[in-house]
């Protein structure tokens, strides 16, 4: 009896064999249990359902569900085994999947989905699609879990049709370049039904989703880098929403890094710069984990540490499209803010924004509707929140980037800050348009220049701080990092306000 059990366990641990396994390995991908070795600090705590599917020669029924430690913290893992019937979901796989979701929620630990699957088994759809115990429970449970424990998806291969909603409902999606794909209808189906002839990569490849659709948050080159990124991301988050974000040993910034802020932020508002250089001058060295780096680049978001404390950074990047806010920009920032607010990660806004994009094309695309998401996310956040006015702080962009009327814990400013309803160009056009039109053509440029200079002189951050308390303080760049560390330490001690309502109705 014991020998028989050991043989069955050994066979299950080996996974799929034959041509499917050989083809899989030739693609350069890691076997599922090799991925788990990279993820866990020191092996499994335990695995559930190892013998599922053994009577049908389907090792573990194509899915590994287990718990182990990542960065010293217990984490639940649900991982497809692509060598077993293409990693598809059958009856036992579904039971294992749902049980591990329940266990993670009950224990208050994060879930990592290692996805590499052809989706649900169509030949078993009769018993597992329509009923209350069907495949849809996977996504129902993901929604119930959302905001209670972190959910991370590392997408190593395909995730087609309904399975695409596994990454779609996670907090972070990491995708392996040239391997991962996600689409509701396969290229073959598209060719049959709408006569569109495209490849997997063109339909829903990793680069497409990280650059254009926004589904992908992090693009990696291979399986190992995907696992490393998941571990790094989890290091910034608590196990669940009731725990504080984990502190780490502080890493002192080099004095030269802080002093460099003077050099990287041009005083001229029309000269772009890369906000990554500003971020590097503030945070603990080497701690920036950027989210959606390839998508809506005019906004930079990501996790970092300040004096060892995790913070979420939301920053306009004037290097791309002048840092103006578009619909995709709003979606990107709002989703990140909601994630930080769900898991007790303080927020730092670095504001350099002339406003939302205008024009008929963006209005048709719903700029007001999408822009409302960002404003909503900012206004409903309850975690400690600090806004730094770096340069431009104009109009609706000022509010969307945590301006004073949205009640941040602190409004700080650098001497280069320019808070105003509108910038000099727009103001002169609005105020003096009729006068400009009356002038001879040859006199207009000089008149406009003079009026712009006059208006710019009136945009004074020191007056704003003195007259309206629009900023708690105007700081020299070299003192900003230290001030932020001290403020976040104090603000993190306060209790988050309780909002007496069922739920906000979020803009879509």
C-alpha positions as CSV (number, residue, x, y, z in Angstrom):
1,X,0.0,0.0,0.0
2,X,2.7,2.4,0.9
3,X,4.7,1.7,-2.2
4,X,1.6,2.2,-4.3
5,X,1.0,5.6,-2.7
6,X,4.6,6.7,-3.2
7,X,4.5,5.7,-6.8
8,X,1.3,7.7,-7.4
9,X,2.8,10.7,-5.6
10,X,6.0,10.4,-7.6
11,X,4.1,10.2,-10.9
12,X,2.0,13.3,-9.9
13,X,5.1,15.3,-9.0
14,X,6.7,14.5,-12.4
15,X,3.8,16.1,-14.3
16,X,3.0,15.4,-18.0
17,X,5.4,13.3,-20.1
18,X,6.0,12.4,-23.7
19,X,5.7,14.8,-26.7
20,X,3.8,17.5,-24.8
21,X,6.6,17.8,-22.2
22,X,9.4,17.7,-24.8
23,X,7.7,20.5,-26.9
24,X,7.2,22.6,-23.8
25,X,10.8,22.4,-22.7
26,X,12.0,23.2,-26.2
27,X,10.1,26.5,-26.0
28,X,12.5,27.6,-23.2
29,X,9.9,27.7,-20.5
30,X,10.4,26.3,-17.0
31,X,8.3,23.4,-15.6
32,X,5.7,24.4,-13.1
33,X,7.6,23.0,-10.1
34,X,10.8,24.6,-11.2
35,X,9.0,27.9,-11.1
36,X,7.8,27.2,-7.6
37,X,11.4,26.5,-6.5
38,X,12.3,30.0,-7.6
39,X,9.3,31.6,-6.0
40,X,9.4,30.1,-2.5
41,X,12.1,30.9,0.0
42,X,12.6,27.3,1.0
43,X,10.1,24.9,-0.6
44,X,6.5,24.1,0.0
45,X,4.8,24.3,3.4
46,X,2.2,21.9,1.9
47,X,0.4,21.1,-1.4
48,X,-3.3,20.2,-1.7
49,X,-4.8,17.9,-4.3
50,X,-1.6,16.3,-5.5
51,X,-3.4,13.0,-6.3
52,X,-6.3,14.7,-8.2
53,X,-6.7,13.3,-11.7
54,X,-4.4,10.3,-11.0
55,X,-7.1,7.8,-11.9
56,X,-7.3,9.4,-15.3
57,X,-3.6,9.7,-15.9
58,X,-3.7,13.5,-15.4
59,X,-1.1,14.4,-12.8
60,X,-2.5,16.8,-10.2
61,X,-5.3,17.4,-12.8
62,X,-3.0,19.9,-14.5
63,X,-2.8,22.4,-11.6
64,X,-0.6,22.8,-8.6
65,X,-2.1,24.4,-5.5
66,X,0.2,25.0,-2.6
67,X,1.5,27.3,0.2
68,X,5.0,28.4,0.9
69,X,6.9,31.5,2.1
70,X,7.9,34.4,-0.2
71,X,10.1,37.1,1.4
72,X,9.4,35.3,4.8
73,X,5.6,35.7,4.3
74,X,3.1,32.9,3.7
75,X,1.7,33.0,0.2
76,X,-0.9,30.8,-1.6
77,X,-0.1,29.7,-5.2
78,X,-2.3,28.4,-8.0
79,X,-0.1,27.2,-10.9
80,X,-1.0,25.6,-14.2
81,X,1.0,22.7,-15.4
82,X,1.0,23.1,-19.2
83,X,2.5,19.6,-19.7
84,X,-0.8,18.1,-18.5
85,X,-3.6,18.5,-21.1
86,X,-2.3,22.0,-21.9
87,X,-2.8,23.2,-18.3
88,X,-6.6,23.2,-18.9
89,X,-9.2,23.3,-16.1
90,X,-11.2,20.1,-15.4
91,X,-13.5,19.2,-12.5
92,X,-10.7,18.5,-9.9
93,X,-8.7,21.4,-11.1
94,X,-11.6,23.7,-10.4
95,X,-12.1,22.3,-6.9
96,X,-8.5,22.8,-6.1
97,X,-8.5,26.3,-7.6
98,X,-11.5,27.4,-5.6
99,X,-10.3,25.8,-2.4
100,X,-7.0,27.5,-2.4
101,X,-8.7,30.9,-3.1
102,X,-10.9,30.3,0.0
103,X,-7.9,29.2,2.1
104,X,-5.9,32.3,1.2
105,X,-8.8,34.6,2.1
106,X,-9.5,32.8,5.3
107,X,-5.8,32.8,6.3
108,X,-5.3,36.4,5.1
109,X,-2.4,35.7,2.8
110,X,-1.6,36.8,-0.8
111,X,-2.4,34.7,-3.8
112,X,0.0,34.3,-6.7
113,X,-1.5,32.8,-9.9
114,X,1.2,31.3,-12.2
115,X,-0.8,31.1,-15.4
116,X,0.1,28.9,-18.4
117,X,-3.1,27.4,-19.7
118,X,-5.3,26.7,-22.7
119,X,-8.3,27.6,-20.4
120,X,-11.3,25.5,-19.6
121,X,-11.8,22.0,-21.0
122,X,-14.5,22.3,-23.7
123,X,-15.2,18.6,-23.7
124,X,-16.3,18.9,-20.1
125,X,-18.3,22.1,-20.4
126,X,-21.7,20.5,-19.9
127,X,-21.1,19.8,-16.2
128,X,-18.8,22.8,-15.5
129,X,-20.1,25.9,-17.3
130,X,-23.7,26.8,-16.6
131,X,-24.3,25.6,-13.0
132,X,-23.6,27.3,-9.7
133,X,-20.5,25.2,-9.2
134,X,-19.0,26.1,-12.6
135,X,-15.8,27.7,-13.7
136,X,-17.2,31.1,-13.1
137,X,-16.6,30.6,-9.4
138,X,-13.0,31.4,-10.1
139,X,-13.8,35.0,-11.1
140,X,-16.5,35.4,-8.5
141,X,-14.1,34.5,-5.8
142,X,-11.4,36.8,-7.3
143,X,-13.8,39.7,-7.0
144,X,-14.7,38.8,-3.4
145,X,-11.0,38.6,-2.6
146,X,-10.1,41.9,-4.3
147,X,-8.8,44.5,-1.8
148,X,-8.7,42.0,1.0
149,X,-5.5,40.0,0.1
150,X,-3.1,40.9,-2.8
151,X,-3.6,38.9,-6.0
152,X,-0.7,38.7,-8.4
153,X,-0.7,37.0,-11.8
154,X,2.5,35.9,-13.6
155,X,1.5,35.1,-17.2
156,X,4.0,32.7,-18.7
157,X,2.0,31.5,-21.7
158,X,-1.6,31.6,-23.0
159,X,-4.7,32.6,-21.0
160,X,-7.5,32.5,-23.6
161,X,-11.2,33.2,-23.6
162,X,-12.8,33.4,-20.1
163,X,-9.4,32.4,-18.6
164,X,-8.2,35.9,-19.6
165,X,-10.2,37.3,-16.7
166,X,-7.8,35.7,-14.2
167,X,-5.1,38.3,-15.0
168,X,-7.9,40.9,-15.7
169,X,-9.1,40.6,-12.1
170,X,-5.6,40.6,-10.4
171,X,-3.9,43.6,-8.7
172,X,-0.7,43.1,-10.8
173,X,-0.1,41.3,-14.1
174,X,3.4,40.3,-15.1
175,X,3.8,39.0,-18.7
176,X,6.7,37.2,-20.3
177,X,7.6,38.7,-23.6
178,X,7.0,36.6,-26.7
179,X,5.5,33.8,-24.6
180,X,2.5,35.2,-22.7
181,X,-0.8,36.0,-24.4
182,X,-4.4,36.8,-23.4
183,X,-7.4,37.2,-25.7
184,X,-11.1,36.6,-25.5
185,X,-11.2,35.0,-28.9
186,X,-8.2,33.2,-30.5
187,X,-6.7,34.2,-33.8
188,X,-8.2,31.0,-35.3
189,X,-11.7,32.0,-34.0
190,X,-11.2,35.5,-35.3
191,X,-10.4,34.2,-38.8
192,X,-13.4,32.0,-38.8
193,X,-15.9,34.5,-37.5
194,X,-14.8,38.0,-38.6
195,X,-12.2,37.1,-41.3
196,X,-9.3,38.7,-39.4
197,X,-6.0,37.1,-40.0
198,X,-3.6,37.8,-37.1
199,X,-1.0,36.0,-35.0
200,X,-1.3,35.2,-31.3
201,X,1.2,38.1,-30.6
202,X,-0.8,40.6,-32.7
203,X,-4.1,39.5,-31.1
204,X,-3.0,39.6,-27.4
205,X,0.7,39.2,-26.9
206,X,2.6,40.5,-23.9
207,X,4.0,43.6,-25.5
208,X,0.6,44.6,-26.9
209,X,-1.0,44.3,-23.5
210,X,1.9,46.2,-21.7
211,X,2.1,49.0,-24.2
212,X,-1.5,49.5,-25.6
213,X,-4.3,47.7,-23.8
214,X,-3.0,48.3,-20.2
215,X,-3.8,44.7,-19.1
216,X,-0.1,44.0,-18.5
217,X,1.7,45.9,-15.7
218,X,5.3,44.5,-16.0
219,X,7.0,43.1,-19.1
220,X,9.8,40.6,-18.4
221,X,12.1,38.6,-20.7
222,X,11.7,35.1,-19.2
223,X,10.1,32.9,-16.5
224,X,12.8,33.6,-13.9
225,X,12.5,37.4,-14.3
226,X,8.8,37.1,-13.9
227,X,9.1,35.2,-10.6
228,X,11.7,37.8,-9.4
229,X,9.3,40.6,-10.2
230,X,6.4,39.0,-8.3
231,X,8.6,38.6,-5.2
232,X,9.7,42.2,-5.4
233,X,6.2,43.5,-5.8
234,X,4.9,41.5,-2.8
235,X,7.7,42.9,-0.6
236,X,5.9,46.3,-0.6
237,X,2.5,44.9,0.4
238,X,1.1,43.4,3.6
239,X,-0.4,39.9,3.7
240,X,-3.9,41.4,3.8
241,X,-5.8,44.7,4.1
242,X,-5.8,44.7,7.9
243,X,-2.0,44.7,8.2
244,X,0.3,47.7,7.8
245,X,2.6,47.8,4.8
246,X,5.9,46.1,5.7
247,X,8.9,48.3,6.8
248,X,12.4,47.5,5.6
249,X,15.8,48.5,6.8
250,X,16.3,52.1,5.5
251,X,18.8,52.7,2.8
252,X,20.3,56.2,3.0
253,X,20.4,58.2,-0.2
254,X,23.8,59.5,-1.3
255,X,24.0,63.3,-0.8
256,X,24.8,63.7,-4.4
257,X,21.5,62.0,-5.4
258,X,19.4,64.5,-3.4
259,X,21.4,67.5,-4.6
260,X,20.9,66.3,-8.2
261,X,17.2,67.4,-7.9
262,X,18.4,70.9,-8.5
263,X,19.9,69.8,-11.8
264,X,17.1,67.6,-13.1
265,X,14.1,69.9,-12.6
266,X,14.3,72.8,-15.1
267,X,12.9,76.1,-13.9
268,X,11.4,76.8,-17.3
269,X,8.0,75.0,-17.3
270,X,8.2,74.4,-21.0
271,X,11.5,72.3,-20.8
272,X,10.7,68.6,-20.3
273,X,12.6,66.3,-18.0
274,X,12.4,62.7,-17.0
275,X,10.7,62.4,-13.6
276,X,12.5,59.1,-12.9
277,X,15.6,61.3,-12.2
278,X,13.6,63.2,-9.6
279,X,12.3,60.0,-8.0
280,X,15.8,58.5,-7.8
281,X,16.9,61.6,-5.9
282,X,14.2,61.1,-3.2
283,X,13.8,57.4,-2.6
284,X,16.0,54.7,-0.9
285,X,18.5,53.7,-3.5
286,X,17.4,51.0,-6.0
287,X,13.9,50.5,-4.5
288,X,11.7,51.8,-7.3
289,X,9.3,49.1,-8.7
290,X,7.5,50.7,-11.6
291,X,4.0,49.6,-12.7
292,X,2.8,50.0,-16.3
293,X,6.2,51.5,-17.4
294,X,5.3,51.0,-21.1
295,X,1.7,52.3,-20.9
296,X,0.6,55.9,-20.8
297,X,4.2,57.1,-20.1
298,X,3.1,60.6,-19.4
299,X,2.3,59.3,-15.9
300,X,4.8,57.4,-13.9
301,X,3.5,55.2,-11.0
302,X,5.3,52.6,-8.9
303,X,6.3,51.5,-5.4
304,X,9.4,52.6,-3.6
305,X,10.8,53.1,-0.1
306,X,11.4,56.2,1.9
307,X,13.5,55.6,4.9
308,X,12.5,51.9,4.7
309,X,8.7,52.8,4.5
310,X,6.8,51.6,1.4
311,X,5.2,54.4,-0.6
312,X,3.2,54.5,-3.8
313,X,4.5,57.2,-6.2
314,X,2.2,59.0,-8.7
315,X,4.2,61.4,-10.9
316,X,3.6,63.4,-14.0
317,X,6.4,62.8,-16.5
318,X,6.8,65.9,-18.8
319,X,9.2,63.9,-21.0
320,X,6.2,62.2,-22.5
321,X,3.4,64.3,-24.0
322,X,4.3,67.1,-21.6
323,X,2.8,65.1,-18.7
324,X,-0.7,66.0,-19.8
325,X,-3.5,63.7,-18.5
326,X,-5.3,61.6,-21.1
327,X,-8.0,58.9,-20.6
328,X,-5.4,56.1,-20.4
329,X,-3.4,58.2,-18.0
330,X,-6.4,58.5,-15.7
331,X,-7.1,54.8,-15.8
332,X,-3.5,53.9,-15.0
333,X,-3.1,56.3,-12.1
334,X,-6.6,55.5,-10.6
335,X,-6.0,51.8,-10.6
336,X,-2.6,52.3,-8.9
337,X,-4.1,54.6,-6.2
338,X,-6.9,52.1,-5.5
339,X,-4.3,49.4,-5.0
340,X,-2.3,51.4,-2.6
341,X,-5.4,52.5,-0.7
342,X,-6.6,48.9,-0.4
343,X,-3.3,47.7,1.1
344,X,-2.3,50.6,3.4
345,X,0.5,51.9,1.3
346,X,1.0,55.7,1.7
347,X,0.8,57.9,-1.5
348,X,3.3,60.5,-2.7
349,X,2.2,62.7,-5.6
350,X,4.9,64.6,-7.6
351,X,2.9,67.2,-9.5
352,X,4.0,68.9,-12.7
353,X,0.8,69.1,-14.8
354,X,-0.8,71.6,-17.1
355,X,-4.1,69.8,-17.0
356,X,-6.2,67.3,-18.9
357,X,-5.9,67.0,-22.6
358,X,-8.5,68.9,-24.6
359,X,-10.0,68.6,-28.1
360,X,-12.8,66.8,-29.9
361,X,-11.0,63.4,-30.2
362,X,-10.5,63.1,-26.4
363,X,-14.0,64.2,-25.7
364,X,-15.3,61.5,-27.9
365,X,-13.1,59.1,-26.1
366,X,-14.6,60.0,-22.7
367,X,-11.9,62.1,-21.2
368,X,-14.4,63.5,-18.6
369,X,-15.6,60.0,-17.7
370,X,-12.0,58.6,-17.4
371,X,-10.7,61.7,-15.7
372,X,-13.4,61.3,-13.1
373,X,-11.8,57.9,-12.1
374,X,-8.6,59.6,-11.2
375,X,-10.3,62.4,-9.2
376,X,-12.5,59.8,-7.5
377,X,-9.5,57.6,-6.6
378,X,-7.7,60.6,-5.1
379,X,-10.6,61.9,-3.1
380,X,-11.7,58.6,-1.6
381,X,-8.2,57.5,-0.5
382,X,-7.7,57.2,3.2
383,X,-4.0,56.3,3.4
384,X,-1.4,58.9,4.3
385,X,-1.1,61.2,1.3
386,X,1.4,63.9,0.4
387,X,1.5,66.1,-2.7
388,X,4.6,67.9,-3.8
389,X,4.2,70.7,-6.3
390,X,7.3,70.4,-8.5
391,X,6.5,72.8,-11.3
392,X,3.2,73.3,-13.1
393,X,0.0,72.9,-11.1
394,X,-2.8,74.1,-13.3
395,X,-6.6,73.6,-13.4
396,X,-8.2,70.3,-13.2
397,X,-4.8,68.6,-13.3
398,X,-3.9,70.2,-10.0
399,X,-7.0,68.7,-8.4
400,X,-6.5,65.2,-10.0
401,X,-2.9,65.1,-8.8
402,X,-4.0,65.5,-5.1
403,X,-4.3,69.3,-4.9
404,X,-5.2,71.0,-1.7
405,X,-9.0,70.9,-2.1
406,X,-8.7,67.0,-2.2
407,X,-7.5,67.1,1.4
408,X,-4.0,65.5,1.3
409,X,-2.2,65.2,4.6
410,X,0.3,67.8,3.4
411,X,0.9,70.0,0.4
412,X,4.6,70.7,-0.1
413,X,6.3,72.7,-2.9
414,X,9.7,73.2,-4.4
415,X,10.8,76.7,-5.3
416,X,10.1,75.9,-9.0
417,X,6.4,75.3,-8.3
418,X,3.8,77.3,-10.4
419,X,0.3,76.8,-8.9
420,X,-2.4,78.6,-10.9
421,X,-5.8,78.1,-12.4
422,X,-4.3,78.2,-15.9
423,X,-0.8,78.8,-17.3
424,X,0.5,82.0,-18.8
425,X,-0.3,81.0,-22.4
426,X,-3.9,80.0,-21.8
427,X,-4.5,83.0,-19.5
428,X,-3.3,85.6,-22.0
429,X,-5.3,84.0,-24.7
430,X,-8.5,84.0,-22.6
431,X,-8.1,87.5,-21.1
432,X,-6.6,89.4,-24.1
433,X,-8.0,87.6,-27.1
434,X,-10.1,90.6,-28.4
435,X,-7.2,93.0,-27.8
436,X,-4.8,90.8,-29.6
437,X,-7.1,90.5,-32.6
438,X,-7.3,94.3,-32.7
439,X,-3.5,94.8,-32.9
440,X,-1.6,94.9,-36.2
441,X,-0.2,91.5,-37.1
442,X,3.4,92.6,-36.6
443,X,2.7,93.9,-33.0
444,X,0.9,90.8,-31.6
445,X,3.9,88.6,-30.8
446,X,5.5,91.2,-28.6
447,X,2.3,92.1,-26.8
448,X,1.6,88.4,-26.1
449,X,5.2,87.9,-24.8
450,X,4.9,90.9,-22.4
451,X,1.5,89.8,-21.0
452,X,2.7,86.2,-20.6
453,X,5.8,87.5,-18.6
454,X,3.5,89.6,-16.4
455,X,1.1,86.8,-15.7
456,X,4.0,84.4,-15.0
457,X,5.5,86.8,-12.4
458,X,2.2,86.7,-10.5
459,X,2.3,82.9,-10.3
460,X,4.3,82.7,-7.1
461,X,4.4,79.6,-4.9
462,X,5.5,81.7,-1.9
463,X,2.4,83.9,-2.2
464,X,0.3,80.8,-2.5
465,X,1.7,79.4,0.7
466,X,1.5,82.7,2.6
467,X,-2.0,83.9,1.4
468,X,-4.1,80.8,1.1
469,X,-2.2,78.0,2.9
470,X,-2.1,76.2,-0.4
471,X,1.2,74.6,0.8
472,X,2.3,73.7,4.2
473,X,5.9,74.5,3.3
474,X,8.2,75.5,0.4
475,X,11.3,73.3,0.7
476,X,14.7,73.4,-0.8
477,X,15.3,70.3,-2.9
478,X,18.0,68.9,-0.7
479,X,15.7,68.8,2.4
480,X,12.6,67.3,0.6
481,X,13.5,63.6,1.2
482,X,14.1,64.1,4.9
483,X,10.9,66.1,5.3
484,X,8.9,63.4,3.5
485,X,10.3,60.6,5.7
486,X,9.4,62.5,8.9
487,X,5.9,63.4,7.7
488,X,5.0,59.9,6.6
489,X,6.2,58.5,9.9
490,X,3.7,60.8,11.7
491,X,0.8,60.6,9.3
492,X,1.0,56.8,9.3
493,X,0.1,56.8,13.0
494,X,-3.3,58.2,12.4
495,X,-6.4,56.0,12.0
496,X,-8.1,55.9,8.6
497,X,-11.5,57.6,8.7
498,X,-14.6,55.3,8.5
499,X,-16.9,56.2,5.6
500,X,-20.5,55.4,6.6
501,X,-22.0,54.0,3.3
502,X,-22.3,50.7,1.5
503,X,-20.0,51.5,-1.4
504,X,-19.1,54.4,-3.7
505,X,-20.4,54.2,-7.3
506,X,-17.2,54.3,-9.2
507,X,-16.9,55.9,-12.7
508,X,-16.2,53.4,-15.5
